[in-house]
Structure formats: structure tokens, C-alpha cells
Amino acid sequence: MMRYVLAVLVGMLVLVDVAPAFAQQQDTIVVAQEQRRRTLFDLLFGEEQAAPPPVQQQPRQQQQRRQAPAVSLPPPKPVVEKATDATRLAVFGDSLAIDLSRALERFYAEDPNLVVVNQGVSDSGFVRTDYFDWDKAVTEQIAADSFDLAVVMIGINDRQEISIDGTSYNSLTAQWTSAYQARITSFLGKLRAARKPVIWVGLPPMSKTEYSAALSQISNIQRLASLSGSAEFLDIYERFLGEDGKYSSQGPDVNGQNARMRKDDGIHFSTAGADKLAFYISQTISAVYRGGSGVSIAIADPLAGTDAAAMLRPPYQGLGQVRLLEVAGAVIPISRVPSRASELLTATGVVPQSAPFSLEELMTAPPGRVDAFGLGVDPAAPPAINPGPR
């Protein structure tokens, strides 16, 4: 019984000695630090360890803000103002030409001396002149003097019937091919007469096999017409093939990294593919584009000073013009070697000396000869007398 009474007394002493203080600040009740002294209860059962202070957690949004790295957009590229006398590069053709013109704009964005003029028309071609007449359009552009250099890429809409004087011919037949080539020749003839350099871009492979084979034949017709029309033909077919030699929508970009080259339709170029095409074309453009000096074609005229020099001749455009000059007899290919040695030029009318050189004259260098070194023997001087041995 005394044990229970003693326990009750000890408990009362603890309740009396331990007096928590409460302080109210704003809307939060904070428990003040306890002020206590050692009691009999502490001697009997040991001192109670103080509870660690509560950990204040920061708001979740604030933690996320501190952990997230600072991300900012890259600065925009500086806009280069084009010069007033910049070279005007016009891109003619269909929707492929439109993609190409945008890629050329990106390629020459920082060149103040070249401006790209987009002249592409979707769904156009050389077959449906009732929809869009390219022969008439280029005549108007030449009359307006709207460009200095032309790039042509066209043909994806030309695999259809062509109408000549009310008669229609199926695609890629003999009559169709003749009429199609005549229209391209007329188109290039106007550019050649206006002395406008032309770069004709061939067609790439397509995803559908039959369609791709037809466009390859059309591209070959364009190649022949370009060479005869003094245009520079750029073949890009193999540039966009896969490792197996077939169509591939993937391929290395301008940096050598594998990227998507074509769009889902299997016809048009993606942005990376168009940039790659623009890079290839820029290599050909550099042959005639001289930066701030504009477009210039500087070659030696083999007909200068002759009667043929007064004839109207197209400017030098590459293989086509070389072939025209070769036909005219002004250019002889180095591969054309004489068939017999008798065709070589020989010196005639040269009278040989009455007496050949003696061995002493050959060994002794007279003044002026390359091996005399300024110390040669004067032929007019009397011969030296050998005194003989002493």
C-alpha cells in the first residue's frame, strides 16, 4: 500500500514541477521550451531525453524550382541584309523546287550578295501547258529582268498524256518524248538567248518502283535537252539511294549523321534532305557565282579574231557549250590522238650546219650557254698555247 501512495506523490510532484508554457504568435500555436529541474522521478527512472526539434519541410513547388536547371532558347540568327546589287538566284519548277528554294534561302541566309527568288509552282510541269505555261512564264521573267541565275527542278507531275495540236500521246512514247524534249529545248533556248546561266537538277528516286522508273526516263530526257541547250545538268539520283542501291527515306545529312531525307509521301524532301540537296547545288553554283562580283563566266574565246566570232553564240555553260565549239572545229579533245605518226607536225626548211660540233666544242661551254656560268671560252679569241710539261 505504501508503494502505491509513494508513486502517487511522485506523480503529483512531477505535474507540479513541469509547467509547459504556451505562447501564441499570429495564427500558429508554438510550444515554448520546457523549464524543469531534476526530481525524484528522474533519480528513480532516469531523465527523459528531449525530443529533437521538428524538421521544417519546404514547399514542394519551391524544391522543384530549385532543382530544375535554367533553360533558355538559343539566340536567333542575325538577319543579314541583302545588298542592293546582290545576285538573284531564281528557282523554277514544281513543288520540289519550292522545297529547294527554301533550303537555298537557309544556305545563303548569311550571304549578303545572293538572294533566292522562289518561282516554283505546285502541280506544274511541261506537259499541262493549259494549267501553267512555263515557256510563257520564263519569257515574262526574262523581260522583267527578275533574276541573274536560274536553277530548274521539275518533272514529278509530267507522267501523263501530252496534247499536241489536239492529239494526245501516252507518256514516254516516241511522240510524247519528242514533244516533251521540244518544250524543254524551247524553254532553255530563251534562257540561253538572254545569257542566263542555268543549272538543271535531275529527279531523285521515288518510293514506288513504277513511278520512280518513269521519272528516271523523264530525267534522262531532261539531261539530253540540258546538254544540247547549254545548261549544266546536276544528277542527284545516286545521292539519295540507300546502301542496297534502292530508295531509302533515311540517309546521311550534311553533317554525316543519319537523318530522315524524304517525307512520308515518298516524293518530297524533308528539311534535312532539302538542305543536303542545297549543299550539292551550291557546289555547282560556285562555278559561276563570284560572291560580291555577281555572276561571271570567264573563259578564253577560241573564236576571237575570226569571222565566226561575230556569230551569235550562247555563253559557256559547261559540257553543252564545249560540244557546240567542238562541232564548230574550235575545240579538239585531248583524247583525240593522231592515228599515225605522219600526222605530227615536223619542222621543214631548216638547213643543217655544214659541219657538226666537235667533241671539244661540245665539252667546252662558250659564253652565254647555260652551263658556262659566265666563265666560258670566247670563240673569237685565239686558241690558247699549251706550253707543255715543265
C-alpha positions as CSV (number, residue, x, y, z in Angstrom):
1,M,0.0,0.0,0.0
2,M,2.8,2.4,0.8
3,R,4.3,1.7,-2.6
4,Y,1.2,2.9,-4.4
5,V,1.0,6.1,-2.2
6,L,4.6,6.8,-2.9
7,A,4.0,6.5,-6.6
8,V,1.1,8.9,-6.5
9,L,3.1,11.5,-4.5
10,V,5.9,11.3,-7.0
11,G,3.5,11.8,-9.9
12,M,2.0,14.9,-8.2
13,L,5.4,16.4,-7.8
14,V,6.2,15.8,-11.5
15,L,3.0,17.5,-12.6
16,V,3.6,20.5,-10.3
17,D,7.2,21.0,-11.3
18,V,6.8,20.5,-15.1
19,A,4.8,23.5,-16.3
20,P,4.7,24.0,-20.1
21,A,4.3,27.5,-21.3
22,F,2.3,28.3,-24.3
23,A,2.8,31.3,-26.5
24,Q,0.5,32.3,-29.3
25,Q,2.1,34.0,-32.4
26,Q,-0.2,35.1,-35.2
27,D,-2.3,32.1,-36.2
28,T,0.2,29.4,-35.1
29,I,0.5,28.0,-31.5
30,V,4.1,27.3,-30.6
31,V,5.1,25.2,-27.6
32,A,7.8,27.0,-25.6
33,Q,10.9,25.2,-24.3
34,E,10.2,23.4,-21.0
35,Q,11.8,24.9,-17.9
36,R,12.3,22.0,-15.4
37,R,14.6,20.7,-12.7
38,R,15.6,17.3,-11.6
39,T,13.1,15.5,-9.4
40,L,12.8,12.3,-7.5
41,F,11.2,10.7,-10.5
42,D,14.3,11.5,-12.6
43,L,16.5,9.9,-9.9
44,L,14.4,6.7,-9.9
45,F,13.7,6.2,-13.6
46,G,16.3,8.4,-15.3
47,E,16.0,11.7,-17.2
48,E,13.7,11.8,-20.2
49,Q,15.6,12.7,-23.4
50,A,14.5,15.9,-25.1
51,A,12.6,15.3,-28.4
52,P,14.5,16.6,-31.5
53,P,13.2,19.8,-33.0
54,P,10.7,19.3,-35.8
55,V,12.1,19.4,-39.3
56,Q,10.5,22.2,-41.4
57,Q,9.8,21.0,-44.9
58,Q,9.9,23.5,-47.7
59,P,7.0,23.6,-50.1
60,R,7.2,21.1,-53.0
61,Q,6.9,23.8,-55.6
62,Q,9.9,25.7,-54.2
63,Q,12.0,22.5,-54.2
64,Q,11.1,21.8,-57.8
65,R,12.1,25.3,-58.8
66,R,15.5,25.0,-57.2
67,Q,16.2,21.6,-58.8
68,A,15.1,22.4,-62.3
69,P,18.0,23.8,-64.4
70,A,17.7,27.1,-66.2
71,V,16.7,26.5,-69.8
72,S,16.6,29.3,-72.4
73,L,16.0,29.3,-76.1
74,P,19.1,29.8,-78.4
75,P,19.5,33.3,-79.6
76,P,18.1,33.9,-83.1
77,K,20.5,34.1,-86.0
78,P,21.3,37.6,-87.1
79,V,19.3,38.8,-90.1
80,V,21.7,39.7,-92.9
81,E,20.5,42.5,-95.1
82,K,21.0,41.7,-98.7
83,A,22.9,44.1,-100.9
84,T,21.0,46.1,-103.5
85,D,23.1,44.6,-106.3
86,A,23.0,41.1,-104.9
87,T,22.9,38.2,-107.4
88,R,19.4,37.0,-107.9
89,L,19.0,33.2,-107.9
90,A,15.6,32.1,-109.3
91,V,14.4,28.6,-108.7
92,F,11.9,27.4,-111.3
93,G,9.9,24.2,-111.1
94,D,7.2,22.3,-109.2
95,S,6.7,21.6,-105.5
96,L,10.2,20.0,-105.4
97,A,11.6,23.4,-106.5
98,I,9.6,25.1,-103.7
99,D,11.3,22.9,-101.1
100,L,14.7,23.5,-102.8
101,S,14.2,27.3,-102.8
102,R,13.6,27.3,-99.1
103,A,16.7,25.2,-98.5
104,L,18.8,27.6,-100.6
105,E,17.4,30.5,-98.6
106,R,18.7,28.8,-95.5
107,F,22.0,28.0,-97.1
108,Y,22.7,31.6,-98.3
109,A,21.0,33.3,-95.4
110,E,24.2,34.9,-94.2
111,D,25.5,35.8,-97.7
112,P,24.5,39.4,-98.4
113,N,25.5,39.1,-102.0
114,L,22.9,36.4,-103.1
115,V,19.2,36.4,-102.8
116,V,17.0,33.5,-103.6
117,V,13.8,34.1,-105.7
118,N,11.2,31.4,-105.3
119,Q,9.5,30.8,-108.7
120,G,8.1,27.3,-108.0
121,V,4.5,26.5,-108.9
122,S,2.9,23.4,-107.3
123,D,1.4,20.8,-109.7
124,S,3.1,22.4,-112.7
125,G,5.2,20.8,-115.4
126,F,6.0,20.8,-119.1
127,V,3.0,18.6,-120.1
128,R,0.0,20.5,-118.9
129,T,0.6,23.9,-120.6
130,D,-3.1,24.6,-120.1
131,Y,-2.6,24.6,-116.4
132,F,0.7,26.5,-116.4
133,D,2.8,27.5,-119.3
134,W,6.5,27.6,-118.3
135,D,7.6,28.8,-121.7
136,K,5.4,31.9,-121.3
137,A,6.4,32.4,-117.7
138,V,10.1,32.4,-118.3
139,T,9.6,34.8,-121.2
140,E,7.9,37.2,-118.8
141,Q,10.6,36.8,-116.1
142,I,13.4,37.5,-118.7
143,A,11.6,40.6,-119.9
144,A,11.2,41.8,-116.3
145,D,14.9,41.1,-115.7
146,S,14.0,39.5,-112.3
147,F,16.9,37.1,-112.0
148,D,20.6,36.6,-112.9
149,L,21.0,32.8,-112.4
150,A,18.4,30.0,-112.9
151,V,18.0,26.7,-111.1
152,V,15.4,24.3,-112.6
153,M,13.9,21.3,-110.9
154,I,10.7,19.9,-112.4
155,G,9.1,16.7,-113.6
156,I,7.2,14.9,-110.8
157,N,3.8,15.9,-112.5
158,D,4.8,15.1,-116.1
159,R,4.0,11.4,-116.2
160,Q,0.7,11.9,-118.1
161,E,-0.6,12.4,-121.6
162,I,0.7,15.3,-123.6
163,S,-1.5,17.1,-126.2
164,I,-0.1,18.4,-129.5
165,D,-2.5,20.1,-131.9
166,G,-5.5,18.4,-130.4
167,T,-3.8,14.9,-130.4
168,S,-2.9,13.2,-127.1
169,Y,0.0,10.9,-126.7
170,N,0.7,8.5,-123.9
171,S,3.6,9.2,-121.6
172,L,7.1,8.1,-122.6
173,T,6.1,7.1,-126.1
174,A,8.2,8.2,-129.1
175,Q,5.8,11.1,-129.9
176,W,5.5,12.1,-126.3
177,T,9.3,12.1,-125.8
178,S,9.8,14.2,-128.9
179,A,7.2,16.8,-127.9
180,Y,8.4,16.9,-124.3
181,Q,12.0,17.4,-125.3
182,A,11.0,20.2,-127.7
183,R,9.3,22.1,-124.9
184,I,12.3,21.9,-122.7
185,T,14.6,23.0,-125.6
186,S,12.3,26.0,-126.2
187,F,12.4,26.8,-122.5
188,L,16.2,26.6,-122.4
189,G,16.6,28.5,-125.7
190,K,15.0,31.6,-124.2
191,L,17.4,31.4,-121.2
192,R,20.4,30.9,-123.5
193,A,19.4,33.8,-125.7
194,A,19.2,36.0,-122.6
195,R,22.6,34.8,-121.5
196,K,21.3,33.4,-118.2
197,P,23.4,30.6,-116.6
198,V,21.2,27.6,-116.0
199,I,21.6,24.6,-113.5
200,W,19.1,21.8,-114.2
201,V,18.6,19.5,-111.3
202,G,17.7,15.9,-112.1
203,L,15.0,13.9,-110.3
204,P,15.7,11.8,-107.2
205,P,14.4,8.2,-106.7
206,M,10.9,7.7,-105.5
207,S,9.4,5.1,-103.1
208,K,7.1,3.5,-105.7
209,T,9.1,1.4,-108.1
210,E,7.0,2.0,-111.3
211,Y,6.7,5.7,-110.6
212,S,10.4,6.0,-109.9
213,A,11.3,4.2,-113.2
214,A,9.1,6.6,-115.2
215,L,10.7,9.6,-113.6
216,S,14.2,8.3,-114.3
217,Q,13.3,8.2,-118.0
218,I,12.0,11.7,-117.8
219,S,15.1,12.8,-116.0
220,N,17.2,11.3,-118.8
221,I,15.3,13.3,-121.4
222,Q,15.9,16.4,-119.4
223,R,19.6,15.6,-119.3
224,L,19.9,15.3,-123.1
225,A,17.9,18.5,-123.6
226,S,20.1,20.3,-121.0
227,L,23.4,19.3,-122.6
228,S,22.1,20.4,-126.1
229,G,20.7,23.6,-124.5
230,S,24.0,24.6,-122.9
231,A,22.7,24.1,-119.3
232,E,24.6,22.4,-116.5
233,F,22.9,19.2,-115.5
234,L,23.2,18.0,-111.9
235,D,22.4,14.3,-111.4
236,I,21.3,13.7,-107.8
237,Y,19.8,10.2,-108.2
238,E,22.5,8.2,-106.6
239,R,22.9,10.8,-103.8
240,F,19.6,9.7,-102.3
241,L,19.8,5.9,-102.6
242,G,20.3,3.5,-99.7
243,E,23.2,1.2,-99.2
244,D,21.4,-1.5,-101.1
245,G,21.0,0.8,-104.2
246,K,17.3,1.2,-103.7
247,Y,15.1,4.0,-102.4
248,S,15.6,4.9,-98.8
249,S,13.9,7.6,-96.7
250,Q,16.9,7.7,-94.4
251,G,20.5,8.8,-95.2
252,P,23.4,10.9,-94.1
253,D,22.8,14.6,-93.8
254,V,25.2,17.4,-94.5
255,N,27.0,16.6,-91.2
256,G,27.3,12.9,-91.9
257,Q,24.6,12.0,-89.3
258,N,21.8,9.6,-90.3
259,A,18.6,11.6,-90.7
260,R,15.3,11.4,-92.5
261,M,15.7,12.6,-96.1
262,R,12.2,12.2,-97.5
263,K,8.7,12.9,-96.4
264,D,6.0,10.2,-95.8
265,D,4.7,10.5,-99.4
266,G,8.0,9.1,-100.7
267,I,8.3,12.0,-103.2
268,H,9.2,15.3,-101.5
269,F,12.3,16.1,-99.4
270,S,12.3,16.6,-95.7
271,T,14.1,19.7,-94.3
272,A,17.3,17.7,-93.8
273,G,17.0,16.2,-97.3
274,A,16.4,19.6,-98.9
275,D,19.4,21.1,-97.1
276,K,21.6,18.3,-98.4
277,L,20.3,19.0,-101.9
278,A,21.1,22.7,-101.5
279,F,24.6,21.8,-100.5
280,Y,25.2,19.8,-103.7
281,I,23.7,22.6,-105.8
282,S,25.9,25.2,-104.1
283,Q,29.0,23.4,-105.4
284,T,27.8,23.8,-108.9
285,I,26.6,27.4,-108.3
286,S,30.1,28.3,-107.1
287,A,31.4,27.7,-110.6
288,V,29.5,30.8,-111.9
289,Y,28.7,32.8,-108.7
290,R,31.5,35.1,-107.8
291,G,30.2,36.5,-104.5
292,G,30.2,40.3,-104.5
293,S,31.2,40.4,-108.1
294,G,28.0,38.7,-109.3
295,V,27.8,36.0,-111.9
296,S,30.6,35.9,-114.3
297,I,31.8,33.3,-116.8
298,A,35.4,34.0,-117.7
299,I,36.9,31.7,-120.4
300,A,39.3,32.2,-123.3
301,D,37.3,32.6,-126.6
302,P,38.9,30.3,-129.2
303,L,37.0,32.1,-132.0
304,A,38.2,35.6,-131.1
305,G,39.7,37.4,-134.1
306,T,37.9,35.1,-136.6
307,D,34.8,35.6,-138.7
308,A,33.0,33.1,-136.5
309,A,33.4,35.4,-133.5
310,A,30.7,37.7,-134.9
311,M,28.1,34.9,-134.8
312,L,25.5,34.8,-132.1
313,R,26.8,32.2,-129.6
314,P,25.5,31.1,-126.2
315,P,27.6,31.7,-123.1
316,Y,29.8,29.0,-121.8
317,Q,27.6,26.6,-119.7
318,G,29.7,23.5,-119.3
319,L,29.6,20.4,-121.4
320,G,26.9,21.7,-123.7
321,Q,28.9,24.6,-125.0
322,V,32.1,22.6,-125.2
323,R,30.2,20.2,-127.6
324,L,29.0,23.1,-129.7
325,L,32.5,24.5,-130.1
326,E,33.8,21.0,-130.8
327,V,31.3,20.6,-133.6
328,A,32.4,24.0,-135.0
329,G,36.0,22.8,-135.0
330,A,37.2,25.3,-132.4
331,V,37.9,22.7,-129.7
332,I,39.8,19.5,-130.2
333,P,39.5,17.0,-127.3
334,I,42.8,15.8,-125.9
335,S,41.6,12.2,-126.2
336,R,41.6,12.6,-130.0
337,V,45.2,11.5,-130.7
338,P,46.7,11.2,-134.2
339,S,46.2,7.8,-135.7
340,R,49.6,7.8,-137.5
341,A,52.9,9.4,-136.7
342,S,53.0,11.0,-140.1
343,E,50.2,13.4,-138.9
344,L,52.5,15.0,-136.4
345,L,53.9,18.5,-137.2
346,T,57.5,18.4,-138.5
347,A,59.9,21.3,-138.9
348,T,60.7,21.9,-142.6
349,G,63.0,24.2,-144.4
350,V,65.8,24.0,-141.8
351,V,69.3,23.8,-143.4
352,P,71.7,21.7,-141.3
353,Q,75.1,23.0,-140.5
354,S,77.9,22.1,-142.8
355,A,80.0,20.6,-140.1
356,P,78.9,19.1,-136.8
357,F,80.2,20.2,-133.5
358,S,83.5,18.7,-132.4
359,L,83.9,16.9,-129.2
360,E,86.0,19.7,-127.7
361,E,83.3,22.3,-128.6
362,L,80.7,20.2,-127.0
363,M,82.6,19.8,-123.8
364,T,83.8,23.5,-123.7
365,A,80.9,25.9,-122.9
366,P,81.0,29.2,-124.9
367,P,79.8,32.4,-123.2
368,G,76.0,32.6,-123.0
369,R,75.4,28.8,-122.8
370,V,73.6,27.6,-119.8
371,D,76.5,25.6,-118.5
372,A,79.1,28.4,-119.0
373,F,78.3,30.1,-115.7
374,G,79.8,33.3,-117.1
375,L,83.3,31.8,-117.5
376,G,83.0,30.2,-120.9
377,V,85.5,30.4,-123.8
378,D,85.2,33.2,-126.3
379,P,85.0,31.6,-129.7
380,A,86.6,34.8,-131.3
381,A,89.6,34.7,-129.0
382,P,92.9,33.0,-130.4
383,P,93.4,29.5,-129.1
384,A,95.5,29.1,-126.0
385,I,99.0,27.7,-126.5
386,N,99.8,24.7,-124.4
387,P,103.3,25.2,-123.0
388,G,103.7,21.6,-122.4
389,P,105.1,19.9,-119.4
390,R,107.9,21.6,-117.4
